[in-house]
Amino acid sequence: MFRWLMTLVVIAAVAGGVLYVLTGRSPAPSITIDKPDRVAGRKGTLEVTVGAPGARLTSLVVSVEQDGRATSLFSLETPESGSIAGVDADRLRVTRPFGTESIPTLHSGAARIVVSASRASFLDLHTLASTASKDIQIDLEPPSVAIVSTHHHVNHGGSELVVYRAPAEAVSGVRVGDMEYHGYPASGAGLANADPTLHVAFFALLHDQDLKTPIAVFARDEAGNEATASFVDEVFEKPFRRSRIVLDDKFLQRVVPEILAHSPELNMTAPSGDVLPAFLKINGELRRRNADRIAEAVSSTSASRLWQGAFVQLGNSQVEASFADHRTYLYGAKEVDQQVHLGFDLAATARVPVAVANAGKVVYAAWLGIYGNCVIVDHGMGVASLYGHLSSLAVKAGDTVTKGQALGQSGMTGLAGGDHVHFTMLVNGRPVNPVEWWDPHWIQDRVERKLSESAAGSVAR
């Protein structure tokens, strides 16, 4: 009996020792310092991901060290210094503002972010701890930015071009209110000898933006430091038309079922009775969804200018509706909806070939909600054109097209009351007035002049 008891004691001791050793060898918390990457400036974000079984930690401390002094950024004891949230069952993420605005003790130079975390092992036999660090650079010097082109006059709802200098590695462009228009290396606009700091940006003052909306070129470096420069000489108001459209049952019964059949995202079937509610959802919700899809289609624009000369209006066409017409819809003499028409409706004879207005690359050729059969062509550097209501398509996404090439035939698909083409010019996915782009004098003054003068100045420099 004594030997059995001793044997059990030895077995228990060995098992306890093995368990103690194994729990001590369990993995400590994993730590990843996601943000900032390499540099930080006046303002930015700290992001740290910590992993542990069940996301259970006994301690978590985040600090930044500079010149031998440590500043606490976050801890489980003071969670109000940042925010902590679960990523999944086994990971937590800490975020908080990071930069000299939120941490005044930081200054230009080298710094280090240090994260320490611990968790209890199985049966609380051990404390498992780990530490991670990342060396970063605090950079508070904003990039330089300078305007090169001259005479910038913007029409309400219209477009403009600016040539400017900014560091090649910076993110730069034009900010109009809260909207940013990306800038591109001037070499992509045909300035072959341009140095890498010379950039070109097309931008717009949209029809629904105030005439006093701030417009400035910006350059933002990796640390988030930003420089801006104002440059617009004058903004011109352009009155937009108002029109009234009377809806009838014949029109609604023709367009609504076909559009619903192509729009599963609306989660609606063609109604057997009153179709007005379905039309209102198409004219509102689907119109907004289509605008998002258009912006997505042209988001990967070419960094090179693919077009030359003025854009061409559909041949022998008459204008049935203009850009930014404010439309009031009436049904049974009652006002039922209001929308803004962001393009030109161009009518000729039925089923005429629809020629592309300028050279480019097709980025969309399919049904698109209210536009029916639709083609979108990227012309490079954020400029694109859209052709809607086509009866047939002659191109596909990915095709390269030359000015005047047929994209399809006019028609009355989508929300079209008769055979015509809905034509829209886009800058960074936002509709702008096409009239400017059809005007050779506007192209010469607002685009070609600025590019040629900037090219001469670049050579002289």
N, C-alpha and C positions, 0 to 999 in steps of 0.2 A: 504493500500500500504506500509506504514511504517513497519507494522508487517511482511509483506512478505519479505521486504528488510532485516530486521533484521534476519528473519529465514534463508534466503539465506546466510547471512554473517556467522551465527553460523554454518550452515552446511559446508560451505567452510572452516571455521576455524577447525572444527572437522576433516574433511577429510584431511586437510593439516597436522594436528597434527598426525593423524593415519598414513599418508604416511611417515611423518618424523620419527616416531617411528619404522615403519616396515622396512624402508630402513636402519635404524641404526641397526636393528637386522639381516640384511642379512649376510651371512657367510663371514668371513674374508678369505684372501688367505690361502690355505693349503700349508704346507711345509713338505717335507721329505728329510732328509739328508741321502742319499743312501751310499755314500763312503766318507771317509773310514769307516769301520765297527767298529772295537774296537781299532785297533792300526794302527800307521803309522810310517814309517821309513825315509830313505834318499830320496826315491822317490816313488810316488804313484799318485793317482787321487782323486780329490775332485769332488763329483757329488751331486747336489742338485736339487730336482724337486719341482716346485711351481705351484699351480693350482689356477685359477681365471676365471670367466666367460669371454669367448673370449680371454683368456690369456692376459688380459689388466691389467697392474700394473702401479701404480704411483711411487713406489720406491721398490728397492730390494738391500739389503746390506748383504754381507757375510763376516765374520771376524773370526779370531782365537784368543783366549785369552790364555795367559800363564803367570804366575807370576804377574797377575794384569795388564798386558800390552796387548792391542788389536792391531792386525795387520789386515788391510783391505785386503781381498782376491778378492772381486768382488763387483761392484755396477753398476746400470744402467747408472750412469754418467760416469763411466770409464769401458766400456765393453771390452776394449782391454786387460784387466787383465785376461780375460778368454774367454770362448765362451758360447753363449746362443742360443738355438735352440728350436723350437717347437716340443713337443712330440705328441700332438694332438690339437684339437681346443681349449682346455681349460687348457693345461699344457705346461710349459716351463722347460727346463733343462739347468742348468749351470754346466759346467765342466772346470777344470783347473788343472795344475800340483799341487801336494801337497806333501810336505816333506821338509826335511832340505836342499835339493839341490835347491829348488825353493823358500823356505822361510827360509833364513839363521838365523832368530831370534829364530827359534824353537830349542829346545834341549831336551834331554831325560827327561821324567817325564810326569805329567798329563797336559792335555790341553783341551780346550773346543771350539767347533765350534758353532758359533751363527749366525742365519739367521733371518733377519727382512724383512717383505714384507708388502705392503699396496696397496689398490686399492680404487677407488672412488665408492660410492654407486650409486644407481639409481638416476638420476637427479643431481648427484654431491652434494647431501645433507649431506653426511657424508664421512669421510675417515675411511675405514675399515682396521685395521692393525693386524698383528699377528707376533709372534716370536717363534722360535724353537731353541733348542740347543742340542748338543750331547757331552758327555764327552768321550775322547779318551786318549790313552797312546802313547807317542812318545817313540819308541824303536829303538835305533841305534846300538845295539849289534848284530853282525852277528852270526848265529848258527855255531857250531863246526862241522867239517867234517874230517875224517881220513880214510886212505886206510888200509884195513886189509889183503887182498889177495896179492900174489906176482906173478911175472913173467907174465906180460901182453904183449903179442905179437899179433899184429893185421895184418891180411892179407887184401890187397885192395879188397873190395867187400865182405869181410868176417865178422865174428861175434867174440865177446869176452864176457867174464863175469868178473865182478869185485865185490868184497865183501868189504863193507865199513861201517863206523859208522857215524850216523847222528841222530839228535833228532827225536824221533818218530812222533812228531807233525809237523815237517817240510816237505815241498815238496822237494823230492830229487831224484837223478838219475844221468845219464851221459849226458853231452852235447857234441855233435860232430858237430863243426861248429855252425849252427843255429838250429840244430835238437836236441830235448830232448828225452831221453829214460828213462821211468819211473822206479824208484827203488821200490822194494817190501820187506816187512819184511822177514828176513832170515828164520823165522819159516815156511814160505810158501814153502821154498826149502827143507824142511825136517830137519832143524836144530831145533829140538823140544825144546832144552834148551837155545836157543839163547835169549839174552836180547833184549828189544824192539828197542835199538839203532842200532842193526846189520841189515844191508840191503844187498840185492842182486840186481844187474842190468845186464841184457843182453843188448848189444849195437852193433853197426856196423859202419864200415867205408865204405860207399856206393860206388858202382862202379864209379859213376860220381863225387865223392868228391876228392879233391886234397890230395895227400899223406901227405901234411903238415897241413892239417885241424886240428885246436886245439881240443884236447879231454881232458875232465876233469870231475870229479865227482863234483856235486853241491848240496848245501842244501839251501833252501830259506824259511824263516819264514813268519809268517802272515803279518809282517810289510813290507815285500819286501826286507829285508836284506839278502844278499847272501854271502856264502863262497864257494870257489872252491879249488880243489886239483888235480894237474896233476899226472898221474900214469903210462902211457903207456911206456914200455921199448923200443919197436921197432915197426916200421911199415914196412911191406914187400910189394913191388910192385908185382902184379900178372898180366901178360899180358893177354889181352882178344882177342879172335879170331875175325876175320872179314870174312864175307861170302857174297856171291851174290846169290840172289834168283830170278829165272826167272819165271815171271807170264805168264800164258797162258789163253786163253778165256775159256777153259774147266773148269779150276780151279775157275776162277772168277764167271762163271755162276752157279757153284755148291754152293759156299759158300756165295756169296753176298746176294741173295734173302732171304735165310734162316735167316741170321744174321739180315737183315733189318726187317724181320717179327717179330723178338724178341726184336727189339730196337726202340720203338716208340719215345724215347728221341731224336733220330737223325732227326725226322720229315722228313723222306724220304720213298718213295715207290720204289719197285724194278724197275729199268729202263728197258725199252723194247729194248734199243740199247746198247750203250757203257756203260759198268758197271765199268770202271776204276775209274771215279770220286767218285762213291759210295764206292769202295774198299779203296781209299785213305782216305776218311772220316772215314771209319771203322778202318783203320789201325792207324789213328792219333787221331781224336777226341774221338772215342769210346774207344780206348785203354786207353786214359787218364781218361775218365769217369770210366772205369772198375777199374783202379788203385785206384781212390777215393772210389769206392764202396768196394773194398777189405779192404782198411784201415779202413773204417767204420765198416765192419763186425767183425774185430778183435779188435776194440777199447775197448770193454768191456771184456778184457781177464781176466782169473782167476788169483787171487793173489797167488795161490798155483801152484807148479810144478806138472803137471799131468803125466809126462812122465818119463821113466827110460831107461838108456842105449842108445846105438847108434840108430839113425834112420835107417830104412831099405829101400834100393832101390828096386824098382819094380823087382820082381824075373825074372831072365833070360832075362833081358832087355838090349838092346844096346842103347848107347847114340847117338842120331841123331843130337842134337844141345846142346851146353853148355851154361853155365851162362854168361851173359853179352856179348854174340856174337853181334857184330855190323853188322847189316844186310843192304845190299844195294839191293833194289828191282828194277828189270829190266822188262820192257814191250816193246816188239818189238825192242829189243837191245838198248833201251833208259832208262836211270836211271830215275825213277819216285818217289822214296821215300827212306827214311832211318829210321830205328828203331833199338832199342836195345832189344834183347831177354833176358828177366830176369827170366830164369829158365832152366830146363833140359827137353829135349824131349826124352822120353824113349819108345822104341818100342820093342814089343815082337810079338807073333802071334795075329791075329785079335780077338777082343772081349775077352781078357783075364780078369779074376778078378783083380781089382785094390785094393791092400791091403793098409790100412793106415800105414804110416811109424812108428808111435808110438802112445801111448795111448793119449786120449784127449776127447774133446767135439766138436761135429759138430756145427758150427755157421752159415754155409751157405750150401745149397744143392739145386741148381736150375740153370737155364740158366744164364750165365754171359758173354754176348757180345762175344768178340774174343775167349773166353775160352770154349764156348759152354756149355754143361752140366758140372757143376763145383761143387766141394766139397771143403770147407775150414774147417780145424780142428784146434781148439784152444788147444795148449798144456800147456798153463799157463805161467804167468810171461812175457807176451809179445811175446812168441814164437808160431808160427802157421805154418801150411803147406797147400798147395793148389794143387788140382788135376783137370786138365782141359781136355777137348775134350772127355769126357766119352760118351759112347753110351747109358748107362742107369745108374740110381741111385738106390742104395740099402739102403740109409740112409736118414734121414731128419734132419733139424735144431733142435738142442736140444738133439740129441742122444749122449750117451756116448759110445765111441768106445775103444777097446783094440788093442794093437799092432798086426798087421796081419789081422785084421777084414776087410772083403770086403766092399768097399764103393760103388762099381758099376763095370761096365765093360769098358775097353778101347774102344776108338772109333775115329771118325773123325768129331765131331761137332765143330762149331766155325771155326776159321781160321786154320784148320788142312789140310795138304796136303795128309795125309794118316793115318791109324790107329796107334795111339800112345797115351801116357799120357804126358801132360805138368805138370811137378812137380816143385814147387817153395817152398823154405823155406822163412819165413817172421819173422822179428824181429820188433815189434811195427808197423806192417803193411808195412814194407819196405823190398823188396826182397834182399836176401843175398845168397851167394854161398852154395848150398846144400852139396857139397863134404865134407865140414868139419863135418857136422852133420851126414853123413854116416860113418865117420871114428871113430872106437872105441878108438883109441889112442888119437885123438883130444878131444873126450868127456871125457876121463879119465884125461887128462892133463889140459884142459881148464875149465872143469866144476867140476868133482868129486874131484880132488885134492884140488882145492880152497875151496870147501865146507867142506871137511873133515878137512883141516888145520884150517879153520876158526872156525869150531865147537870145535876143540881141544883148540884153543886160547880163545874161549868164555868161556869154562869151567874153564880154568886156570885163566882167569881174574876174 
